[in-house]
Amino acid sequence: MFEKKQLEEIKAGRERFDASAVKSLAKNPERKEKFTTGGGIPLERLYAPDSLEGLDYEKDLGFPGEYPYTRGVQPTMYRGRFWTMRQYAGFATAEASNERYRYLLSQGTTGLSVAFDLPTQIGYDSDHSMAQGEVGKVGVAVDSLADMEVLFGSIPLDKVTTSMTINAPAAPLLAMYIAVAEKNGIKADALGGTIQNDILKEYIARGTYIFPPKPSMRLITDIFEFCSKNVPKWNSISISGYHIREAGSTAVQEVAFTLADGIAYVQAAIDKGQDPNVFGKRLSFFFNSHNDFIEEVSKFRAARKVWGRIMKERFGVADKSAQMLRFHTQTAGCTLTAQQPENNIVRVAIQTMAAVMGGTQSLHTNSLDEALALPTDKSVRIALRTQQIVAYESGITSIVDPFAGSYAVESLTKQIEEGAWEYIKKIDDLGGMLTAIEKGYPQQHIQDAAYEYQRQIESKDRVVVGVNMFHVDEDDSARQLLRVDPSVGENQAKKLAKMKEARDNVHVKGTLDDIRKAAQGSDNLMPKILDAVHTYATEGEICGVLREVFGEYKENVVL
């Protein structure tokens, strides 16, 4: 970007500056900390043009909406329209969650994001013994189409987009959503939204898996194929780095392991005869926005560039829309503190700014009280208002990729890119992400990073305001928290029993048998699952049949 003579002059100037700065340290010493990013990348005292030596504008940056997409996936970004403002929500019953969704929409949310309870996430109905004590606690309980009908009652599914955080049982939950729309006269091809459907990160970091990797990958690619043909506006997967970061990874590891998962999914679909120029358009990603502002902005930019190269150079994708990395962001739950929870409003604001400056397409902001409980209406409104203030008042949405050309940001973008490629090459050398997971490679690196992060907090090398410094005495008794009534589980089981009595159980059994036969063969499972959902077969019944055929995954513990 600079001529050789200019760079030589700048380097000479930097040497003079460094010498002067070192002399001044005797009178004005620097803080006694290691200056690194949150992910451990060493930071220079000063960044200048020579920090970008070798940077090629056309090759490394380009223009927004153009390969390699470092500067964004849309030419005008937020000058055209803002990101989709979502709030991740779901608790107790379908009725209670529906009330929250309609409240959020009335307050300006532009997309819904569904949190399911733990039994739903691992394919158990609310009346199963494994569900006891967990029904409705960390999300909404959805056992059948009957619950889904209530969950989205009075919500125009052709007018809003919905993101569903569901993975192992993604197929039956997507089928329920489609069935609700169809019962309301809305065709599947009018639906927009995202199903998370990312099982590899469950094996790596989160743990809500059911089936072994091979049949899990079959379910995912079946959804790719089905959505390409029947639900073309739907993002058939949200390849998630969020949970990898929540488990303790660095920013570089978040990018690398997420994109390595993406490589595995694309290759699996290609191996089944699918065209990445088609299904690649509906791949989406999900990243964490952590506290280190400059590193996070750089991370998002690097991720777009790396994925663009993967799709174009590795997989030969020619369609520009299929080369682009489009992503949802959630502010970092792992940075929220139970101590002085009002401080979390500031943390979330910083993380929101980083996500927007990094070019996110969709954003969820965490609520101040989520380290203590599910959020109240008031706290979730503050979280939503944080997005709206950034959108309408901060001014940063008027310029596309406003940090481009920053010596620090461009240097960190390049370092994160290079670090991600190193991990991806190692995973390729191991035989791909499935083999790497079996060997515990990403798990071990995340564990090491999480240990180092915690060590820094305990040694006070990393300050967390209100936790290891700046304490205050707090009166917790006055704090208003959302509590899920313990009777929710019992009532949900009763409702489920009543529904099972009223349905045509002979018809249900027939559709479940059809799923079993399809699972034993090679036919796409989605049409059979959709048929079963229409008969009010439950998620637990459908997953139970698949458990019989596919078996269950048992984790290899990595220490």
N, C-alpha and C positions, 0 to 999 in steps of 0.2 A: 504493500500500500504506500510505501515511502521509497524514494530513490536511495541508492546506496550511500551517496554523499550525505544526504539528510540524516540517515540512520547513524552514520559515523559521528556526525556533529552532535546528535542527541545522546549517543553513548558517552561521548566525552563530557557533555553537560551533566549526565547522570553521575559520572565519576566524581565530578567536582561537587555535585549536590551531596552524594553519599559521604564524601570526606568532610564536608561542612556539617552534615547532620551528626556524624560520629563525634566531631569535636564538641558539638552542643550538648551531647549526652551527659557530659560531666556536670553541667549546670541543670539540665532538664532531662533526667533519665526517663526512658520509656517504661511502661508497666512491665512487671516481671512475669509476663505470661507468654506462652508460645502463641504467636499470631498465625492461626490457621482458620480455615473455614470450619463450619460445624462438622463436616465430613473428614477433616484432617488434612486438607490440601494446604501446604505452606503459603502464606501471603507475603508478598513483597511490601516493603515500606511504601513504595511509590510505583505506580504503573505509568508507563510512557509509551510513545510509538515503538521503541525498540522491544517492548514486551510483545508486540504483534509481528515481529520479524518473520517473514515467510507466509503471512496471511494473504490469501488471494481473494479479493472481494467477490469476483464472479463465482469462483469455485466454493468458497467457504461461507459466504453470506448470501449473495444474490439479492433478489427483491421479494417482498411479501407475496405469497401465492405462487411463487416460482421455485423450482428445484434449486438448492436442496432444502428449502422451506425453513431454514434457520430463523428467518425473520417473521415467520407466521404462515398459516395455510390459506389466508384470504388476503387479497390485495388491499382492502380498506379496513380490515379487522373491525374494531369497535366504532369506527366512523359510520359503518353500515348498520350494524346492530350490536347490542351488548351480548355478552355471554348469557347462556341460560342460567338463571338464578334458581338453584335448587336448595331444598332443605331436607336432609335425610330424616325421615320420620316414620314412626310405626311403634305402637305399644298396645298392650292389653288386647282388646277385641277389635274386630273389623269396624264396629260402630264407632269406637273411640278414635281410631286412626282416621276414619273417614271425616270425622268432625275436625280433626287437626288439619287434614289436607285442605278441606274447604276454607278453613281459617287462613292457612298459608296463602292460598290462591287469592283470597280477599285482600291480603296484605301486600300483594305484588310479586309473589313467587311466580316464575314463568315455567317451571317444570317440577314434577313430583319425583321423589326418590324414596323407594319403599325399603324400610327395615323390617325384616322378618325375624320372628323369635327363633331361638336355638333349635327347638324340635323341628320346625319347618325347614331350617337350613340343613339339617342332616336327615331329612326324609322320614320323620316320625309324625304320626297324627297326635293330636292333643290327648287322646285317651290311652296312649302307649305308656308302659311303665317307665321307659327312658325319658318321657316328657315330664314326669312329676316334678313339680317345683320350678319348672322353667317356662311354662306356658305364658306368653305375653310379656315376659320380663324384659328382654332386650330388643324386642320388636313385636310385630303383630303376628298372631297365630292365624295361619291360613291352611285349613285342612282340605277344602274342596272348593268347587265352583261356587257353592252357596256363600262361602266367606268372601270370595273375590267379588261377587255381585254386590255385597254390602260395602266392601272396602272402597269400591269405585262408584257407589251410588251417587247420582246427580252430578257426576264429573264427566264432561264431554271428552271422551278419549280421542276423538279426532281433532281436538283443538289444543290439547296439552301433550307434552312428551313425558314419558314415565321411565325412570331408571329403576331396575329391580336388582338389589344386591342378593343374588341367589346363584349358587354354583353347581354343586352336585345334582340337586333337583331342578336345575334350570328348565329342563324340557317340560315337565308338568306345570310349572308355574307360568311359563310363557304360554302354554296351551290354555290355561285358565284365563289369562288376560285376553287372548284372542277370542275365546268363547264368550266372555263378558261383552266384548265389543260387538260380536256377531248377534248376540241376543238383543242388543240395542240398535240393530240395524246399521252398524258400522263395519265395513269390509276390512279384512286384514291388511289390504294394501294401502289403507288410509292411516294406519297406525304408525306413530313415530315414537322411538324410545330406545332403550338399551337394556339388555340382559347381561349381568356380569359374566356368568358362564365360563369363568377362568379357573380351572381345576388345578393347574400346575402350581399356582401360588398358594393353594390350599395345602399341597404337599410340602411346600417350602416354608410357609410362614404362618398360616392361619388355622388350619386343622379341621375345617368343616367339609371333609371329604366323605364319600360313601364307598365308591367302587374303585377297583384297581385302575392304574393309569390307562391301559389299553382300551377297555370298554368306555372309560370316561372320555378319552379322546374321540371315540366313535360317536358318542352322544353329542359332543361339541361340533364335530364336522357334519353330523346329521342336521343340527340346527342351522349351520352355515348354509347348507344346501336348501333346506326348507324355506329359510327366510329369503334367500336370493330369489326363489321362485314365487313365494306367496306373500312375504311381508317386506317388500323391497326398501322401505324407509326405515326399517328397524336395524339398529346396530346389534349384530348377532353375538358379539363378545365385547367385554370391556377388560382388556388385558391390564392387570392391576399391579402397579408398583406400590400402591398405597399401603397395603398390608405388609409388604416386604420392608418398607421404611418404618412402619409401626413396630415391627419385630426387632428393629434396632440397626438396620443397614445404614450405610453411608449414602450420600447422594449418588455417587458413582455406581455403587452396587444396585441402587434402586433402578437406575437407567439400564444398566447392563443386564440384570436378571429379568427385568420386565421385557426387554426387547428380545432376549434369548428365549423367553416363553413364547413371544410373538413368532419368532422363527419356527419354533416347534409346531405351533398351530397352523401356520401357513403351509409348511411342508406336509403336515398330515392331510390337509385339505387337497393339496396338489396330488398327493399319492392316491387319493380317492377319485381323481379325475376332474377336480373342480378348477376353475380358472381364477387365478389371483387377481386378474384385471376386473373380475366381477365381484367376488366376495371380498376382495381387498378394500372396496369402497365402503363397506359396512363394518370394518374393524375399527374399534375405538380403544382408547387407553385411559387409564385412571392413575393419577399421580398424587403424591402427598405434597403439601406446601408447608415446609418446616420453617424454623425461626431465622436461619441465616439468609438474610434477604438477597444479597448479591449472589451467593451460591445457588439459591433456588431459581432466580431469574436465569442464570447461566445454564442450570440443569435442564430447564424446559427447552431452551434453545438448542442445546446439544442433542437432546432426545429426538427432536424433529429431524435434525440433520442426519443422525445415525440411521433412523428408520427409513428416511428417504433413500439413503444409499443401499440399505438392505433390500428394499423392495425393487429398486431399479437395477442394481448391479448383481445382487445375489439371485433374485427370482425373475429378473428380466421383465418386470412389470412396466408396461408402456403407458397405461392410463394414469394421467396425473392425479386424479382423485384417489386412485388406489395406492399411490406412492405416499400420500400425506399421512402424517401422524396427527389425528384429532384426539383431544383428550379432555376428560373431566378432571377436576381437581377438588380435593377436600383438604381443609386446613388440618393441621396435625393434632390428632387426638392425644398422642403420646406426650405432647408438650403442655397439655392442660394440667393445672395443679389444683388439688383440693384445698391447699392453703391459699388464702386471699384470692378466691375465685374471680373476683372482679378484675384482677390483673389479666385474666384470660381474654377479656375484651380487647386489650391492647395487642396481645399476642396474635389473636385472630385477625385484627386489622392489618398488622404487618404481613402476615401470611397471605391475606387477601390481595394486598398490593403486589406481592411477589408473583402470585398466580396470574394476575391481570397483566403485569409488566412482562410476564413470560408468555402470554398469548393463549390462555386457556379458552376452551369453547363452552365450558360449563363449570359451575362452581357451587360447592356446598360449604357454608361457614359453620363451624362448630359453635355450640352455645356455651356460655360462661360456666354453667353448673354441671357439665357433662362428666367431669371427674368425680362427681358425687352421685349423680342419678340421671335418669332420662330428663331432657330439658322441659322446663315449664313454658307456657305460652309466652310469658314476658321475655324469658331469656332467648327463645327462638326468634322472637320479633327483633330483639337487639342484633342477633346474628344476621338476620336478613337485612336489617337497616345498614349494617356495616357494608354489605355489598352495594346497596343502593347509594350510599354516600360516596363510595369509591367511584361508582359509575357516573353519578350526576354532579358531584361536587369537586372531585380531586383534580380534574383536568387531564389526567394521564391517558384517558381514553380518546383524546383528540389527535394523538400522534401514533402512528403505527410503529411498533418496536422501538420505543423511545430511548432505550439504552444501547442501541446499536452504535458501534464506534467507540464506546467506552473502553478505554485500555484495559481496565480491570475485568469488565464483563466479557469482552472478547477473549482475553487471555484465559479466564476460568472456563468459558464455553469450550475452548479448544482442549484444555486439560481434562475436563470431564468427558469430552468425546473420546480422547485418546485412552483414558482409563477404562471407559466402557468397552472399547474395542479389545483391550487386553483381556478382560473377563470373557467376552464373547468368543475370542479365539481359543481360550483355555477350555471353555465349554464345548466348542467344536472338536477340539483335540480329544476330549473325554468321550466323544460319541454323540453329542447333543444333550439337550436339557433333560430328557427323561433319564438318560444314563447318569448325568451329573447329579440329579436328585437322588437316584438310587444309591449313589456313592456318598451322598451327604455333602457335596461340594458347596452349593450355595448356602445350605443350612449352617455349615461350619463358619463360613465367612461372615454371615449375619450375626451369629452368636459371638464371634470375636469382636465385631464392631459394637454390638450392644454392651458387651462387658467393658470395653474401653470407655464408652460413653458414660456408663454408670460409675466407673472408677473415677472419671474426671469430676463428676458431680460430688462424690463422697470426699474427694481430696480438695474440693473447691477450686480445682483448675478450671472448671466450667461453672459459672454462676447461674443459678436459677432463682430469680427474685422471689422471695417469700418462702423458699424451701431451704436452701443452705446459706442464705444471707437475707438481711432485711426482714426479720421476723416481726410479727405483732401478735398480741393476744387477741383471739377471736371468740365471739359469742355465737356458737353454732345453733343455739336454741331458737334464734329468731329467723333462721334461714328457711325459706319456703322451697321445698323440693317436691317433685312429682313422685308419687308412690303408686305402684300397681297393686290393686286389691288382690289379696291372696286367693279370693274366691274365683278369680278369672279362669283358672285351670279347670276347676270343677264344673263351672257353668259352660265352658267351651266343650267339655266332654259330653255333657248332657245334650247340648245343641247338636253335636255330631251324631250321637245315638239316635236322636229324633229324625235327623236327615236320612240316616241309613235305613230307618224303618219305612220312610215315605218313598224312597226311590225304587226303581225296578231292578232288584238285585240279580235277577237272571240275566238281564241285559248287561249289567255291570260285569258279572263274571265272564260273559262272552267277550267283552272288550279287553278284559285283563288277560284272557287266554290268547287273544290276538297279539297283545304286546309280548307275551312270553314266546310265541312262535317267531315273531319278528326279531326278538333279541337273540334267539337261537340261530337265526339266519343272518342275512346281510341287508335286508330291506331297511329303508329309512324309518326310524322309530317315531318320528314326530306325528305323522298322520294317525297312527294307531293310538298314540297318547292323547291326541286331540279328540279322537272318538271316545275314548274312555272318560275324559274330563267332561264331555257333554252329557254322559250318563250319571255324573256326580260321583264317579270313582274318586277316592281320596288320594291325596299325595302319598300317604303312607302305604296305601294298597298298591299304587303304581310302582313306588320305589321298592316295595316288598317283592314284587314279581321280578324286578331287575336285580335285586339282591340274590334271589334264587339262582338266576342265570349267570350273573357276572361275579358273584362273590363280593366280599368286603375287603377294603385295603387295610393293612396293618402297617403302621409306621416303623421304619428302621430308626431306632433312637441314635442320635449322633451326639457324642460327648466330646 
